[in-house]
Amino acid sequence: MPDRSPTTPTPEEIAAAPAVVFRRGLVLTMDDAHTVLRSGDVLVVGDSIQAVAPHVEVPDGTVEVDASGGILMPGMIDTHRHMWQTAMRGYGADWTLTQYFVWNYLEHGKKFRPEDYYAGNLLSAIEAVDSGVTTSVDWSHGLSTIEHAEAAVDALEEVPGRFVLGYGNIHGAPWEWTASPDFRSFVERRMPRSEMLGFQLAFDVTGDPAFPEKAAFEAARELGAPVTTHAGVWGATNDNGIRLMHEHGFMTPETVYVHAATLSDDSYHRIAATGGHASVSAESEASCGQGYPSSWALRRHGIPISLSVDTSVWWSADAFAAMRATLSSDRTREHFEAHAKGDTVTHIALRAEDVVEYATRGGARALGLDGIVGSIEPGKRADLVLIKNDESPAMFPIVNPYGHVVLQAQRGDVHTVLVNGRVLKYDGHLVGADLPKTRQAIEGTVEYLRGTLGEEEWAAGMHPDIPESKVLDNPYTYTDYRNAPDDPASANTPPEK
């Protein structure tokens, strides 16, 4: 830790104080008016924001944090992160989506033990907080046993961030595991639906005309749990799934459509009409083939957008990278479409300010937390991020604050993170995180997987050849449904009778 001046509080002093005030920061409130205070104060008392103003009078005993030269913004919200896969960070850097399906769904994903889920979730939760993400959806789609689910939640509860468990089991049929007594018992025991730990059901809809997923949606309705689903993923989920959800009345404002990258206008209209939200993972969509990153299409249809990083088995799990990738891909598409018609874009549609909105307020709305987090307003919970790095030449001057957050700042510039008023990072250092323990758990998982696979298979997995017999038009092994055999682009359209 660097030497501190006598006026600089320690994390312990902040934790012990009755209140903390951030002084003289550039405050991006992300309120309805997107109010920006060029030099403002934010007072936190307990778990909540007490006051936001150019200058705030504070109660006795308040600890002051100098936010000058920095940007104070709401904590970022990630609506789709496969946290357990963090134990395999970077392993699939050169995968396609098909190679991911083969490795995870058909072959080696089944080998992960409960302790491996715990290790991946623990590292991912700490990493999220470190990079300024205060709320993360754990899209936990490999919970093949209740023991795996218990381990996943154990890790989330160990890190004092804000999390939502998206319970899923890609190795089983959702209409079966949602009816399991063990699953129901787990939900009753471990899912309190608190502000700090939320609950969703995470499963996909293949487009099978029989719509066997109906029972899983009915279970979600019975449990009062929103559904998050991979929609519009090339070769896996498609317009038929959206149509079936809509015709059976299961598209609601609480539903989150992840990717939504290869859908027709009809499907986008259905999502918009039912008030659903999308989760855009632009790095993922651009790299592995779900479809062109979808913010461009979603904006045209007025569908609310949130952002997510998907998985660090491929990418950075960094919300700053997610914002940049979204801005870049959206603008690329706008220029491309204009050039194809012989036009020139003279005024860009998607602004940096919009992308910061997606990363904060958009996530809060998607998760039903907008009255609690997502903006810096009195009465809301104190989920705050101070971006400040006096040692970085990239942190001055701050001329356009939204542009600075999206295109200049990075996770190393995250100075302070508060979640529910609790300091989890300060002066660029994590507070209370047991990295040695986490490292040991991750090393145990990597050693186990390498030993289980063998060195040859471990190495081959990073540059996999796909056996022809395992390239399925439908990767979901719990159903026999297949696409039309003569139309690989039909995306699960059943053959005509």
N, C-alpha and C positions, 0 to 999 in steps of 0.2 A: 504494500500500500504506500502511496506517496505521502510525504510529510503534509500535515494539515496545519493550517493557520488556526489560531485560537478561536476564531469566529466560525470556523467550519464545523458543523456538528458531525458526530459519528453516527453510524446506524443505530447504535445502542441508545444514544441520546434522543434520536428521533423516535425510536420505539417507546421510550419511557415518557415522552412528552405528552401532555394532554391534547396538543394540536401541533400541526406543522403548516407553515405557509411558504409557498414558492414565491419569491420576490423578483420583480422586474424581468419576467420572462416574456417571450413572444408567444402569446396564448392563441392556439387554434381551438376554439371552443367546439366546433362542429355542431353548434345548436342549429335551430331551424333557419336562422338568418346567416349562418356561417360567420358569426362575429369573430373578428380578429382583434386582439389587443396587442399593439406593438410593444408595449411595456405594461404588463399587468401582474396582478397577484392572485393566487389561488389558495384559499384557506381550507385545510382539511381538518375536521374534528371527528375523531373516532373513525368509522368506516365510510364517512360521507363527505361530500364537498359542501362546505358551509357558505362560502362567498367567492365571487369572481368579480374583480373590478380593477381599475387602474391603480387604486391603492386601497388596501383592506386594513381596518383596525383589527387587532388580534387580542385574544384573551391572555392573561398573565401565564407565563410558562411556555408560550408557543415557541417552538424551534423554527428558525428561519433557514431556508435553503436558497442560496443565490442562484437564480435561474437566468441571470443576464447573459447574453451571448448564446442562449439556447432557445429551443422551441419546446413548449409544453403542449402536449396533445393528448387526446383520450387513448387509452390502451387499445391496441389493434386486436381484431377479432377474426379468428381463422375458423371457417365453417366446414372444413373437410381436411383432416390430416390423419393418415394411417400411422398412428404413433408407434405401434408395435414394430414397424419395419425400420425404425431408426437404428436398431441394432445392426442393420445391414447397410449402414450409410454408404452411399456411392457405389454399391456393388453392381447395380444395374444401370450404370451411366450410359451404356450403349444399347440398352434394350429397346425393342419395340413393344407395343402393347401386347401383341401376340406372345412374345417371349416372356413377358411378365405373367400373362395368363398361364402359360405352360409351367413356369417355375413355381409360381405361387399357388395356383388353383389345382393343377394336375399332379405336380410332383412334390416339391420340397416345402411348400408352405405348411403342409400337414405335419411336418417334423418339429415345428416349434412347440416347446413345452410351456406350461404356465409360467415358469420362472423366466423364460425368454420374453414372454409378453410383458412381464413385470419390468424387466431390464429395459426393453425398448420404450415402454411408456414412461418410465422414470427419466431416462435421458431426454426423450422428446419433450416432456413437460418442463424440465429445467431449461432446455434450449429455447423453448417458446418464450418463457418469461425473460430470459437473457436478451432476446432480440426485440422485446417490446410488445409481444403478444400476450395479452392478459386473459383472454378467453380462447380456448381451443376446443373444437369438436374432435373427439377421438373416434374416428370412423373405423371402429374395431370389427372388421369383417371376417376375422378368422377364429372366432370364439367357438371352437368345436366342442368344448366341454365347459361346464360351469366353473371348473377350476381355472380355466383360462380367463374367464370373466372376472372371477374373484381377484386374480393376480393383476389384471388390468386396472381394476378400481383401486386396489391397494396402492398401486403406484400413483394414481391420480390424487388420492387422498393424502399422500405423503408430501406433495408439493402444494404449497398454499396459493396456487393460482386458481382461476375460474375455469371449469371444464364441463363438457357435456359428453356423456358416453353415448355414442351411436352403436348400439348393440347389433352385431350381425354375425352370421356364420355362413360364409360362402361355400363351405363344404357340405352344407345340408339345405334341405328345402325350407324356405321361410315359413310356409304354411304348416310345417311339422314342428320346427324348433320353437316357434312362438306359442304352440299349444302344449309344450312340454311342462309337466309339473315342476321340474327342476328350474326351468327358466322363470316360471311364474313365482316360485319361491325366492329366487335370486332378486327379482325386481322388488318384491315386497321387503326383503331384508336390506338390500344395498342401494336402492335408488330412492332417496328421500325427496327428490325434485327440489332441492334447495337452491338458493341463489348461487352457491359455489359448485354444485354438482347437479347438472341437468341430465335429461334422459331422452334419447330418440331411438326409434327402430331404424336400422340401416339394412335395406335389402333392395334388390333390383327387380325389374319387371321385364321378362324376356319377350313379351309380345305373343305368347301362346294364346290362341283364341279361346281356350278353355279358361283362361285367367285363374290359374290355381293360386296366385298370390292374393286373391280376394280374402282368403282366411287370415292371412298375415295383416292385411289392412284392417280387418274386423278386430283382430287382437290389439292392434295399435289404438283403435278407437275405444275399445273396452278399457285399455290401460291409461287412456288419456295421453298417449305419447305421440308426438309428431313423427312423421316419416321423412327420412333423407334417402335419396335414391340416385344412383348413377343413371342419368337420362341422356339420350342423344349421344351414345358412345358407339362409334362406327363398328358394325359387326356384332354388337352385343345387345344394346338397347336402342329403342327406335320409336317411331311414330305410333306403331300399333300399341305399345305399352302405354303411351300417353292417352291414346284414345280409350283403351280399356279402363284405365284409372278414372277418366272423366265420365264415361258412360255409367260406371258403377258408383259414382259419387264420392270418390276418394281423393280428389284434388282439392286441397284446402289452402287457406293462407299460411298455414303452418308447414306445409310441405316444402322441402328444399330439394331442388333439382341440380345435381352436381354435373358439371361440364355443360350439358344441354347444347352440344356443339354440332350435332348433325340431325337437326329436326326441321320439319317443314313449317311453313307459315301457319298452317292449321294447328300444329302442336303449340307453337309459341302463343297463338291466340288463346288456346285453352288455358295455358299457364297464366297468361295475363288476366284473363277473365275470372279466374278463380283466386287471384291474389297471391299466387305462389312466388317463391324467391329462388334465385339461381346462385350457385356457388361456382365462380370462375377460377380455374387453375391454369392460367395462361402458359406457364412454363411446361406443364404437363401436356396440355392440348397441342401445343406447338411441336412437341418433341416426339410423342409416342403414338399419335394417330387417332385420338378420339374424334377429331374434326378441328376445323379452324377455331382458334380461341373465340369464345362465343359472345364477348361483351358487345361487339359490333352488331350482331343480330339481336341480342337482348335489348339493347338501347332502342332499336327501331320499333320494338313491340312494347316498350314501356314496362319491361319486367324488372323488378328491383334486383340489384346485383350485390353480392358479397364476394369476398375473395378467399382463396385457400391455397395452400402450398402442396397438397396432395401427399407426397411421400419423399423422404430423404433417401430412400433406396435409389432414387434417380437424382433428385435435385437438392437445393440448398435448405429447404424448410425455413426460408427467410422471407418475412412479410415485405421487406423492402424490395427484394427480387420479384415478388409476386406483383407488387404495384408497378414496377418498371416493365415487366413482361406484358402486363395488361395494357398499359399505355402504348407500348411499342407495337404490339400485335394489332390493336384496334386502329391505330393511326396507319399502319401498313395497309390494312384492308381498305380503309377509307381512300387512301391514295390510289390503290390498285383498282378499285371499282371506278373511281373517277377517270383514271387513265384509260381504262378499257372502253370508256365512252368518249374519249377525246377531250375530257374535261381536266381542269386543274383545280385542286383544292387550295383556296386562298385563305380560308379561315377554318382551322381544325375544330372538329366537333367535341372530341373528348379532351377535357382539360385535367391538369394535375390535381386541381381541387376536387374534381369528381372522383378520382381514384382514391384520394385520401378519405373521401366520404364512403366509398365502397369498403375500405379497409377498417372502418370504425363504425359509423352509424349503420351502414348497410348490413354488417354482420350482426349488430344488435337487433335490428329489425327482423332479420331472417330467423333468429333464435328466440324471438319473443321477449327480448331483454331491453327493448328500447327505453322503457321507463326506468331502467336500473343503471345501464351503462351505455357507452357509445358516444357520449358528449360530455363536455365540462360545463356543468350547470349545477347550481345549488340544489341540494336534495338528492342528487344522483350519487351512486357509490363512487368512491375515490379509486378508480382504475385509471392511473395516470402514467404517462411516459414523458420524461424529460430527455430530449435529444440535445446533448451539449458535449463538446470535446475541445477544450482549450488547447490541446496539443495537436490538433488537426488543421492543416492549412485549407482543407475543404469545408470547414465549418464557418468561414467568414469570407466575404460579407453575406448576410442573409437578406437578400433583396426580395425575392418571391418565396414566401415561406412554404406554400404548397409545392412549388417546384423543387424547393430545397429538400423537403421530406422525400419526395418521390425519386428525384434524379441525382441528388448529391449525398444525402445521408446514408449510413449503413449501420449494421448491427453493432459495430464497434463504437459508434457514436451514442449509443443508448447509455445515458449517464445514470438515470434513476427510473425505477419501476415500482409503482405502488399497485397493489391489488387489494380492494376492499379496505384501503387505508393502511395496509401493512407494507413495509418496505422490503422488497424482495431483491432489489439491485440498487446499489448506491455508489456513486463516484466510479462507475464502470466495472464494479465488482459485484458478483452475486452475494447475497446475504442469506446465510443459513442453509445453502445447498451443499449436500455432501457429495462432492465430485469424486473423491477417492472411492467411496462405496459404489457409486454409480459406474465408475470405470471398471471396477472389479466385476460387477454384475455383467456388464457388456462383454468384457473379455471372456467371461465364462460362457456366454452365449455363442460368441464367435468360435471359441475353441470347440464347443460341442458340435456346432453345425459343420465346421471343417472336418472334424473327426467322423461325423455321421455320414457326410457326403463322400469323404475321401478327397485327397488332393486333386486328383484328375477331374472329378466331377465339380469340385469347388471352383477350379480354374475355368472349366468349360462353361459354368453358369454365367460368368462375366462376358462370354462371347459365345452364346449358345447356338448350336444347330438345332433346328426344330424337326423332329421326326414327322414325316408326312402324315402318319397315322394319328398324330396328336394335334394337328392343326384343325380345330373344330370351328364350324361356323357359329356354334353356340358353346361358349366356355363353361356354362353352368351345368355341372355334371349331375345335379339333382333332378334334371328333367330330360326327357328324350326328345323334346321339341327341336326341330331343325328348320333351317331356311329352305326355300325352294332350291332344288339341286342345280338347276340350270341358270340361276341368277344370283351370283355371289354378292351383288350390290343391293339385293332386296332387303337386307337388314332385318331378317327374321319374318319377312312376309310369307305367309303360308302358301303352298302351291294352289293354283286354281283348281276347282273341282269340275 
